[in-house]
Amino acid sequence: MAKHHDTGYKELFSHPEFVQQLIEGFVSSEIAELMDFTTLKNHSGNYITPLFEERLEDVVWSVEVAWQGLTQRVFLYILLEFQSSVDLRMPIRLLHYVACFYDHLLKTDVTTPAKGLPPVLPIVLYNGTRPWTACEDVYQMVQPEPPAFLRVYQPHLRYYLVDEGRYTDEELAERPTPLSGVFGIENATGDRQALQRAVDRIVAIIQADPNKRRTDEIVTRWLKRHLQWLGTGFNLERLNSVMEDKEMLAENLENWAKKERQEARREIACNLIQTTELDDATIAHATGLPQAEIAALRRELEH
């Protein structure tokens, strides 16, 4: 699951407009208002992290931030955390990742110790079904809290959490951007009707986008990956545009829903055949399946 999401979201956030939508729509407005998004610059790359024995390919951008008459470039370190469970080590991981990133900047002469290190805004984008429970600052993991004279010597690094599963449909509707539409589709994955509504919503958002062709291409590529991961069985080669192929997409989603409902009925029927003394006519009435299909299922199970 993680690999699928990491790949799809990494592509989304290779486009500056989606980075802007993330910051403006899901990060503190106080931070977003200071940023000049026309200055976004992509720095994504591979950073070796020996502690966790992995090579990171997370999304890194920089943007100019102005405050108190000064302009400074801030690095946005976006960690895509798409796992089934919450990693309680996240504060330690982020501390290590940011240290590795700073080391990379020094080794590639982006800066020097004399010039100093640029500010970093670490963002964790999480889409798991379980609520996020990890500490959001590594200092919170130092337990029990040390006495006052030791506190200044403890590490501090806080990340900004975007837990997309915690946003309701109403909250996402207040953010009419393609990224909020993507979040809506992710959140609706387990409900076919909700998924159709989410697709309808993102189509409407794209149609109102001044750069609709470009946005449509980006979202369509992401959606095809997502539908493939869901195991829909769609002929995704025919899906070239979320906007233009919305009727075909709606039909496929409805057929998929019917197929799942049919499979659910057959599963119930099999359970009733195996665990009860009900006759075929009663089971057919209970499941909505034809009596002949119940008889066929009974013969299959007997063999």
N, C-alpha and C positions, 0 to 999 in steps of 0.2 A: 504493500500500500504506500509506504513512504516514498519509494522510488518513483512511482507513478506521479504522485503529487509534487515531489521535488522538481521533476522534469517539467511538468506542465506549468507550475508556478514560476520556475526559473525563467521560462520563456516569457511569461506575462510580464515579469519585472525586469526583462531586458529592454522594455519600452518605457521611456520617461513618463508618458502620461499615466501609466498604471502606478508608478512610484508616487507621482503627485496625488493620484486618487487615494492611495493608501495613507499618505501623510495628512492630506486635507480632510479625509472622511473618517479616519479611524485612529488618528493620533491627536494629541492635545492641540486645540486651535491656537493656543498661545505660542506653540512651537511653529506650527504651519504658517502663521502670519508673518514670521520673521524671515521666511525662506523665499528666495528668488528662484522659482522653478525653471526659469529660462536658462539658468546656469547649471542644470543637472548634468553630471558627467559620470559615465559608467566606468567603474574600476574593478568589476568582477573578475575573479581569477582563481587560481588554485593556491591555497595557503596550507603549508605542511603544519600539522599539529601533532607533534610526537607524543604528548601526554595521552591522547585518546586514539593514537595510531590510525589516524584517518586523514584524508586529503579533503579539505573543505572546498566546495564549489558554491558557496552562498553568494547572495547578491550584495554588491557593494557599490554605492553611488556617493558622489559628493555634491554639495550644493552650497551656494553662497548664502550666508546668514548675516543680516545687518541688525545691530542693536547699539544704542548709545553712540551713534555716529560712526561706528566701526563696522567694517565688512570682513568676514572671515569665512573660510571654506570649512564646512563640517562634513564628516563622512557618515553616511547612513549605512550601518551594517545590518542587513536584513537576514535573519536566520529563519529558514523554512523548517519548522518543527512539525512534521506530519507523521506521527507514530500513534499506535493504538493506546498507549499508556503515557502518563505524564512522567517525564524524566526529572526526578527530584534533584539531580546533579546539575540542572541547568545553570544556576548561578556560577558554579565552578567552571563549567564548560565555557560560558560567555567570557569569564575572566581570562581563561586560557586563550580563547579565540581572539579576543581583542589584543592581548599581549602578542600573539603570533602575527596579527595584522600590523601592529605597530613595528614589530621587528622587520616585517616585509617592507614597510615604508622606509625604514632606515637602510636596509640592505640594497634597495633599489634607488636610493638617493632622492626619494621624493621629499624627504626632509633630513635634517641632521640633529644630533643631540643639542647642538648650539642653537639651532633655530627653534627647537621645541617640537612637541607632538601636537597634531591637530585634534580638535574635539571629535568624539565619536558618539553617535546616537545608536545604541544597539536596540534592534526591534526584533521580537520573537513573534512570528506569525504561526499560530497553532490552529489546527482544524479537527482535533480529536473530539469524540463524543463526550468524554468525561471532562468535568470542569477542571480548569488548571489549578493545581494546588502547590506547585513548587514556589519557593521563596523568590522574590523578584529583586533581591539585592543579596550579594554574597555575604554581606555583614550579618544578615539575619540568620545565617547558618552557624554563626559562632555562638555556641551555647555551652554553659549559661553566659549571659552577657558579661563581659569582663569589667573590672572596676574602672573608674573614670580615667585613671592614669594610663591604662592600657588601651583604651578605645581608639585613641588617635593612631595607634600602630596597627590596627586591624584593616584588612582590605575592604574597599568599598567599590562596587560596580553595580549599578542598577540598569535593568533593561526595561523597555516599554513593551508590554504584552498586548497583542491583538489576538484575542480568542474569538475566532469568527463564529463558532457555534453558539456563543452566548448572545448574539444579536437576533432579535425577533424579526419577523417579516415586516412589522411596522417600523422598526428602527432602520432596517435596510431601505425601506421605501423612502425614508427621509434623506437618503443619500443616493440620488438617481444617477449613479455612475456605472459604467460597465463592470468595475471591480465589485461593487455591491451586488450586481447581478450575478457575478461568478460565485460570490459567497452564498447567495440565495440558492443557486443550483446545488452547491455542495451541501447545504443544510437540508435540502429537500430530497436527497438521494434515496432515502428509505421509503418515500411516499410518492407513488407514481403521479397522482393527481397534483400534489404539491410541486413535483418536478415539472409538470406541464405548465403550471402557473408561473413557475420561476423562469422557464424558457420563454414564455410569452412576455414576461416582464423585461427580460434582457433584450429581446427583439425590439420592444418599444423604446428602450433606452438607446439602442444602437441607431434606430431610425431617426431619433432626435439629435444624434451626435453630429456636430459639424464636419467631423472627419469619419463619417460612417463607413466608407469603403475600407479604410485602413483598420478601423476598430472591428468591423465585421470579419476581416481576414484573421486578425489576432484571436478573437473570441472563438471563431469557428475552429481554428486549429486546436485551441484548448478543449473545446467541447467534444471534438472527435476523440481526443485522448481519453477524456472522462467517460464517454459512452462506451468506449472499447474496454476500459477498466471495469465498468459496471457489468460487462458481459451481456449487452443488450442483443447481440446477434444482428445488429443493423448492418446494411450494406453502406458502410461509411464512405465508400468511394463516390456515392451519389450526393453526399452532403458537401457542398462547396460553399454554401453561404447560409448562415443562420437566418439572415433577413429574407433572402429570396426562396429558400427551401423550407420555410417555417411550416407550410401545410404538410409537406412530406414528413417533416420531423414530428409534427403533431400526430399524424397517422401512425407512424412507427411507434411512438410512445404509447398510443392507445392500444395498438396490437400487442405490444409488449405487456401492457397491463392486463389485457385479456388472457394472454398466455399464462401469466403468473397466477391469475385468479383460477384458471382451469387447472393448473398444476396443484394449487392449494386445495381445490375441491377433490381432486384425485387422491391427494394425500389423506384427507379426512376420510374419504370413502375406504381407503385401504385400512386405516386404523379401525373403522367401524366393523369392517369385515373380519379383521383379526381378533378384535377384543369384545365383540357382542354377538348375540344370536339374531340380530335383525335380518329380515329378508331383503332381497334386492330392491323390491318396490319401495320399502320404507327408506332405505339408504339413498335411493335415487331421489326421493322426495326431499330428504334432508339436505342433500348436497347440490341438487339442481342438475345432476348429470343424468343422461339417458339410462334407462334400466338395462339396455343392451350393453352399455359401457361398464356398468356395475358387474354384470355377469362375466364380461371379459376379464375384468380385474380379478374377480374371484377365481377364475380358472388360472390366471397367471400366478396368483399367490399360492394356489394349491399345488402347483408344480415347482 
